[in-house]
Amino acid sequence: MKGNEIRQMNRTNPLYVVQPSLPPFDEYVKEISSIWSSRWLTNVGDKHRALEQLLKEYLRVEELELFCNGHLALESIIRACKLKGEIITTAFSHASTTHAIERSGLKPVFCDIKLPGCTMDPELIEDLITEETSALLPVHVYGNPCEVEKIQAIADRHGLVVIYDAAHAFGVELEGASLASFGDASMISFHATKAFSTVEGGVICCKDPAITKELKLQNVFGMAGPEKVVSVGGNARMDEFSASMGICNLRHFDQEVDTRRNLAAIYFEELAAIPGVTTFLEREVTGVYKSNFSYMPVLVDCLEYGRMRDQLNDYLASHQIYPRKYFYPSINDFECYRNSVGRDVSVPLSQLAASQVLTLPLHCGMSKDDVLIVCELIRSFGKAS
Ligand SMILES: *Cc1c(COP(=O)(O)O)cnc(C)c1O
């Protein structure tokens, strides 16, 4: 694409980093119509049970519990596993991951990541384990699978629970297995901006039926029966309207992944030719694992590219293209953690990635030309061009 062609491409509609999936309107209306006859709006109705069954089959897991959002799901599994003391996690994630630990009264301990993949570096975990450590909470960030075997081996050696923040990893498979089947438990977010959505929502997939039972009990205020309250539970249940949205969106999920895979392939090809702009999820395309292609993060090395990440971000925004700095700042640099858990931690690669990362628009509302335009803008803005 030539420079004058780019100037002509005055985009009328802005391009955002993601676009929420919605089923055809009539399909959703048809799905929820039975709610009007049953008047069963929440508390594990038909829709909830149907979605639960569909997800068990789709994700190929034995046990799961649905939630009203991913964050409360994470807090609930920490509580259900009765974790205490310290949890080793990553600072390169959504605020939710660390907040879930802190809000549960435990201490987050940050382990640095590996570049360029941005997942927890297993080689660094053991040095951080103390007598207080009860669990590991790594993140399959952008749906990029963590080194699950190494992590499990460490956990087994030290008797630690492994909970994955798999918020981004709906439908991702590793070596033929569902990514949600690794560790003791995995949380997947069904937020509107995630690959699979129930508007707000989330799930915990876990191995131990006793833990699932505890999660379910917690979701009904600890009430084992109408007059029998056995634990101090709460309520973070999914309602029937959200479950209906999930039932509809699941029908279209595979097709959406195919659309995003085709767009991602163009990104990988075009960006490979731009010095200083590194993509790092290619193994998704080469088939090392089955991805959901929900994000297109790049790392911008300003020395090689000739511009700062923030300059590129602003330049794209001036063309109505809105990438996001997923994830910036590194969590240890959050104001709320600076004087406590963030103090004295050494996670240089998490901070480096946070300073370089830009997640480009990738969603089913985009055309191939949209991707080419984004890539051409990135190329022409670099100093090398
Ligand atoms: C979105 C997200 C969450 C929280 O999920 P919600 O459903 O929005 O509560 C947790 N962890 C990560 C990595 C996320 O991206």
The ligand as an SDF file (V2000), in Angstrom:
LIG
                    3D

 15 15  0  0  0  0  0  0  0  0999 V2000
  -10.5300   -9.8780   32.3010 C   0  0  0  0  0  0  0  0  0  0  0  0
   -9.5320  -10.5020   33.1970 C   0  0  0  0  0  0  0  0  0  0  0  0
   -9.8470  -10.9220   34.4990 C   0  0  0  0  0  0  0  0  0  0  0  0
  -11.1410  -10.5930   35.1730 C   0  0  0  0  0  0  0  0  0  0  0  0
  -12.2490  -11.1140   34.5260 O   0  0  0  0  0  0  0  0  0  0  0  0
  -13.6710  -10.3470   34.6560 P   0  0  0  0  0  0  0  0  0  0  0  0
  -14.6100  -11.3350   34.0270 O   0  0  0  0  0  0  0  0  0  0  0  0
  -13.5570   -9.0880   33.8770 O   0  0  0  0  0  0  0  0  0  0  0  0
  -13.9530  -10.1260   36.0810 O   0  0  0  0  0  0  0  0  0  0  0  0
   -8.8720  -11.5830   35.2250 C   0  0  0  0  0  0  0  0  0  0  0  0
   -7.6500  -11.8200   34.7180 N   0  0  0  0  0  0  0  0  0  0  0  0
   -7.3040  -11.4230   33.4830 C   0  0  0  0  0  0  0  0  0  0  0  0
   -5.9250  -11.7380   32.9790 C   0  0  0  0  0  0  0  0  0  0  0  0
   -8.2190  -10.7380   32.6870 C   0  0  0  0  0  0  0  0  0  0  0  0
   -7.8460  -10.2900   31.4780 O   0  0  0  0  0  0  0  0  0  0  0  0
  1  2  1  0
  2  3  1  0
  2 14  2  0
  3  4  1  0
  3 10  2  0
  4  5  1  0
  5  6  1  0
  6  7  2  0
  6  8  1  0
  6  9  1  0
 10 11  1  0
 11 12  2  0
 12 13  1  0
 12 14  1  0
 14 15  1  0
M  END
$$$$
